[in-house]
Amino acid sequence: MEILSDPVKRRQYDSVDDNADVDPPSKKAKGSFYKLWAPVFAAEGRFSKQQPVPKLGNEKSTKEEVDEFYNFFYNFDSWRTFEYLDEDVPDDNENRDQKRYVERKNNAARKKRKNEDIARLRELVDKALGLDPRIRIFKEQERERRNAKKNAREAEEKRLAEEAAKKAEEDAKKKAEEEAVAKASREAGKKAKEAAKQAVKKNRRVLKASVKDNNYFVTGDPSPATIDGVLGDVELIQGKIDPDELAELVSKLSVSKGADAVKAVYVDQAEALVNKGAAKKEDFKALFA
């Protein structure tokens, strides 16, 4: 009765009450993991300073709940003491040194039992953790999650690589096409320039032929001075007009018949140059004579 009524002694007694202990199931034990191990942890939980103690749970428990349970028991804060198992009890009749010796001996034994109990509980938790079917499921789920993440990452990397390769191919194709167009444009421009050059040469020959065919706009044999004067005026006009204007001049000459008509075309062109300030009237030696 004295033990039951004294809270300190009652706790010391409960700490070593083997009747309240529940041994972990053996390897040959049959039955549900949860039914076999729940009583074991319930018995261990009675020593916890922190209450309430998390329950083992069942197959429907979440990973967070399972982690909380095992973390709790791996960091178990026990109030369990082992004074009740002291082999020697100090006698009031003993001297002070003897009492101190007995107390040191008892404290060392209690500390040893405490450490052994901590190791025992950790070994028990390790064993349960290794047998817990939920842990295997959680590990498999985590492995699947990592694999899915890895596969998604690899798929994204592959997609980006394919896009980059496709873009590089398209860019190369576009560049080649642009270079081909530019080359064709340069060649066409070169040909056009050469054609324009040849057209100018041809038109200049037409101009010279037009005055020659019309006897340099005189009757009878033209003098060298007349020829030089007319050709000089024609060359002056050629030098003041662009290829398009030259082509237009040739077109007008082609429909003009007779020396007077041809000369009139040249006179009109010369006056146009004078009017826009490109030449002076006195620059022309024959057309305005």
C-alpha positions as CSV (number, residue, x, y, z in Angstrom):
1,M,0.0,0.0,0.0
2,E,2.9,2.3,0.7
3,I,4.2,1.9,-2.9
4,L,0.7,2.5,-4.4
5,S,0.1,5.7,-2.3
6,D,3.6,7.2,-2.9
7,P,3.7,8.6,-6.5
8,V,7.5,8.5,-6.7
9,K,7.7,4.9,-5.5
10,R,4.7,3.9,-7.6
11,R,6.6,5.2,-10.7
12,Q,9.7,3.4,-9.7
13,Y,7.7,0.2,-9.3
14,D,5.9,0.6,-12.6
15,S,9.2,1.2,-14.4
16,V,10.2,-2.4,-13.7
17,D,6.8,-4.1,-13.7
18,D,7.4,-7.0,-16.1
19,N,3.7,-7.9,-16.0
20,A,2.9,-4.8,-18.0
21,D,5.5,-5.5,-20.7
22,V,4.6,-6.9,-24.1
23,D,7.3,-8.7,-25.9
24,P,7.7,-8.2,-29.6
25,P,6.4,-11.0,-31.8
26,S,8.7,-13.7,-32.9
27,K,9.7,-14.3,-36.5
28,K,7.3,-17.3,-36.6
29,A,4.4,-15.3,-35.2
30,K,1.4,-15.3,-37.6
31,G,-1.1,-12.5,-38.1
32,S,-1.4,-8.9,-39.1
33,F,1.7,-6.8,-38.5
34,Y,-0.5,-4.1,-37.0
35,K,-2.2,-6.4,-34.6
36,L,1.0,-8.0,-33.5
37,W,3.0,-4.8,-33.0
38,A,0.4,-2.3,-31.8
39,P,0.3,-3.8,-28.2
40,V,4.1,-3.7,-28.0
41,F,4.3,0.0,-28.7
42,A,1.3,0.7,-26.5
43,A,3.1,-0.9,-23.7
44,E,6.3,1.0,-24.4
45,G,4.4,4.3,-24.8
46,R,3.3,4.2,-21.1
47,F,6.8,5.4,-20.2
48,S,6.7,8.5,-22.4
49,K,6.9,11.9,-20.9
50,Q,5.1,13.2,-23.9
51,Q,1.4,12.2,-24.1
52,P,-0.6,11.2,-26.1
53,V,1.7,8.7,-27.8
54,P,1.2,8.3,-31.6
55,K,-0.4,5.0,-32.6
56,L,1.1,2.4,-34.9
57,G,-1.9,2.8,-37.3
58,N,-2.8,0.5,-40.1
59,E,-2.4,0.0,-43.9
60,K,-4.4,3.2,-44.5
61,S,-2.0,5.4,-42.5
62,T,-0.4,8.2,-44.5
63,K,3.4,8.5,-44.9
64,E,3.4,11.6,-42.7
65,E,1.6,9.6,-39.9
66,V,4.0,6.7,-40.2
67,D,7.0,9.0,-40.2
68,E,5.7,10.8,-37.1
69,F,5.2,7.5,-35.3
70,Y,8.7,6.2,-35.9
71,N,10.3,9.6,-35.3
72,F,8.5,9.7,-32.0
73,F,9.9,6.3,-30.8
74,Y,13.4,7.0,-32.2
75,N,13.5,10.1,-30.1
76,F,11.6,8.6,-27.2
77,D,11.8,10.6,-24.0
78,S,11.3,8.1,-21.2
79,W,10.5,8.7,-17.5
80,R,11.4,5.2,-16.7
81,T,13.8,4.8,-13.7
82,F,15.5,1.8,-12.2
83,E,15.8,2.6,-8.5
84,Y,13.5,-0.3,-7.6
85,L,16.2,-2.7,-8.8
86,D,19.0,-1.3,-6.6
87,E,20.9,-4.2,-5.1
88,D,22.1,-2.3,-2.1
89,V,20.0,0.0,0.0
90,P,21.8,2.6,2.2
91,D,21.4,1.8,5.9
92,D,20.9,4.8,8.2
93,N,23.3,3.1,10.6
94,E,26.1,3.1,8.1
95,N,28.7,5.8,8.0
96,R,28.7,8.6,5.5
97,D,31.4,7.2,3.3
98,Q,29.7,3.8,3.0
99,K,26.4,5.5,2.1
100,R,28.1,7.5,-0.6
101,Y,29.7,4.4,-2.0
102,V,26.4,2.6,-2.1
103,E,24.7,5.6,-3.8
104,R,27.5,5.8,-6.5
105,K,27.2,2.1,-7.1
106,N,23.4,2.3,-7.4
107,N,23.6,5.4,-9.7
108,A,26.0,3.6,-12.0
109,A,23.8,0.6,-12.2
110,R,20.7,2.7,-12.9
111,K,22.5,4.6,-15.6
112,K,23.6,1.3,-17.2
113,R,20.1,-0.1,-17.1
114,K,18.8,3.2,-18.6
115,N,21.2,3.0,-21.5
116,E,20.4,-0.7,-22.0
117,D,16.7,0.2,-22.1
118,I,17.3,2.9,-24.6
119,A,19.3,0.5,-26.8
120,R,16.6,-2.2,-26.4
121,L,13.8,0.2,-27.5
122,R,15.9,1.4,-30.5
123,E,16.5,-2.2,-31.5
124,L,12.8,-2.9,-31.2
125,V,11.9,0.1,-33.3
126,D,14.5,-0.9,-35.9
127,K,12.9,-4.4,-36.1
128,A,9.4,-3.1,-36.5
129,L,10.5,-0.6,-39.1
130,G,12.1,-3.4,-41.1
131,L,8.9,-5.5,-41.0
132,D,6.4,-2.7,-41.6
133,P,4.8,-3.3,-45.0
134,R,4.0,0.3,-45.4
135,I,7.7,1.2,-45.5
136,R,8.2,-1.0,-48.6
137,I,5.1,0.6,-50.2
138,F,6.3,4.1,-49.4
139,K,9.8,3.3,-50.8
140,E,8.3,1.9,-53.9
141,Q,6.1,5.0,-54.3
142,E,9.1,7.2,-53.8
143,R,11.1,5.3,-56.3
144,E,8.2,5.6,-58.8
145,R,8.0,9.3,-58.1
146,R,11.7,9.7,-58.7
147,N,11.6,7.7,-61.9
148,A,8.6,9.6,-63.1
149,K,10.4,12.9,-62.4
150,K,13.5,11.5,-64.1
151,N,11.5,10.4,-67.1
152,A,9.8,13.7,-67.3
153,R,13.1,15.5,-67.1
154,E,14.7,13.3,-69.7
155,A,11.6,13.7,-72.0
156,E,11.8,17.5,-71.6
157,E,15.5,17.4,-72.3
158,K,14.9,15.3,-75.4
159,R,12.1,17.6,-76.5
160,L,14.3,20.7,-76.1
161,A,17.2,18.9,-77.9
162,E,14.9,18.0,-80.8
163,E,13.6,21.5,-81.0
164,A,17.1,22.9,-80.9
165,A,18.2,20.5,-83.7
166,K,15.1,21.3,-85.7
167,K,15.7,25.0,-85.3
168,A,19.3,24.6,-86.2
169,E,18.3,22.7,-89.3
170,E,15.7,25.3,-90.2
171,D,18.1,28.1,-89.6
172,A,20.7,26.4,-91.8
173,K,18.2,25.8,-94.5
174,K,16.9,29.4,-94.3
175,K,20.5,30.7,-94.4
176,A,21.3,28.5,-97.4
177,E,18.1,29.7,-99.2
178,E,18.9,33.4,-98.3
179,E,22.4,32.9,-99.6
180,A,21.1,31.3,-102.8
181,V,18.6,34.1,-103.3
182,A,21.3,36.7,-102.6
183,K,23.7,34.9,-105.0
184,A,20.9,34.8,-107.7
185,S,20.1,38.4,-107.0
186,R,23.8,39.4,-107.4
187,E,24.1,37.4,-110.6
188,A,20.8,38.8,-111.9
189,G,22.0,42.3,-111.0
190,K,25.3,41.7,-112.6
191,K,23.6,40.5,-115.8
192,A,21.2,43.4,-115.6
193,K,24.0,45.8,-115.2
194,E,25.9,44.2,-118.1
195,A,22.7,44.3,-120.2
196,A,22.1,47.9,-119.3
197,K,25.7,48.7,-120.2
198,Q,25.4,46.9,-123.5
199,A,22.0,48.7,-124.1
200,V,23.7,52.1,-123.4
201,K,26.5,51.2,-125.9
202,K,23.9,50.1,-128.4
203,N,21.8,53.2,-128.0
204,R,24.9,55.4,-128.3
205,R,25.7,53.7,-131.6
206,V,22.1,54.3,-132.6
207,L,22.5,58.0,-131.8
208,K,25.7,58.3,-133.8
209,A,24.1,56.4,-136.7
210,S,21.0,58.6,-136.6
211,V,23.0,61.7,-137.3
212,K,25.3,60.0,-139.8
213,D,22.3,58.5,-141.7
214,N,20.8,62.0,-141.9
215,N,24.0,63.5,-143.3
216,Y,24.6,65.5,-140.0
217,F,21.5,67.6,-140.8
218,V,23.0,69.3,-143.9
219,T,22.6,69.1,-147.6
220,G,25.6,68.1,-149.6
221,D,28.8,66.8,-148.2
222,P,29.2,67.8,-144.5
223,S,32.5,69.4,-143.5
224,P,34.7,68.0,-140.8
225,A,33.7,70.9,-138.6
226,T,30.0,70.2,-139.1
227,I,30.5,66.5,-138.3
228,D,32.5,67.3,-135.2
229,G,29.9,69.9,-134.1
230,V,27.0,67.5,-134.5
231,L,28.7,64.6,-132.9
232,G,29.9,66.9,-130.1
233,D,26.3,67.9,-129.4
234,V,25.2,64.3,-129.5
235,E,27.9,63.3,-127.0
236,L,27.0,66.2,-124.8
237,I,23.4,65.1,-124.7
238,Q,24.5,61.5,-124.0
239,G,26.6,62.6,-121.1
240,K,23.7,64.6,-119.5
241,I,21.0,62.0,-119.6
242,D,20.6,58.7,-117.7
243,P,20.1,55.3,-119.4
244,D,16.3,55.4,-119.2
245,E,16.3,58.9,-120.8
246,L,18.7,57.6,-123.4
247,A,16.4,54.7,-124.2
248,E,13.5,57.1,-124.5
249,L,15.5,59.3,-126.8
250,V,16.3,56.3,-129.0
251,S,12.6,55.4,-129.1
252,K,11.7,58.9,-130.3
253,L,14.4,58.7,-133.0
254,S,13.2,55.4,-134.2
255,V,9.8,56.8,-135.2
256,S,11.2,60.0,-136.6
257,K,11.7,60.1,-140.4
258,G,13.9,62.5,-142.2
259,A,16.7,64.8,-141.1
260,D,14.4,67.6,-139.9
261,A,12.4,65.3,-137.8
262,V,15.5,63.6,-136.3
263,K,17.1,67.0,-135.6
264,A,13.9,68.3,-134.0
265,V,14.1,65.4,-131.5
266,Y,17.7,66.3,-130.6
267,V,16.8,70.0,-130.3
268,D,13.9,69.2,-128.0
269,Q,16.3,67.1,-125.8
270,A,18.9,69.9,-125.8
271,E,16.3,72.5,-124.8
272,A,15.1,70.2,-122.0
273,L,18.6,70.1,-120.6
274,V,19.0,73.8,-120.9
275,N,15.7,74.5,-119.2
276,K,16.5,72.3,-116.2
277,G,20.0,73.8,-115.9
278,A,21.9,70.7,-116.9
279,A,23.5,72.5,-119.8
280,K,23.9,75.9,-121.5
281,K,22.6,76.8,-124.9
282,E,26.0,78.0,-126.0
283,D,27.5,74.6,-125.1
284,F,25.8,73.2,-128.2
285,K,27.8,73.9,-131.4
286,A,25.4,72.7,-134.1
287,L,21.9,72.1,-132.9
288,F,21.1,75.7,-132.3
289,A,23.2,77.1,-135.2
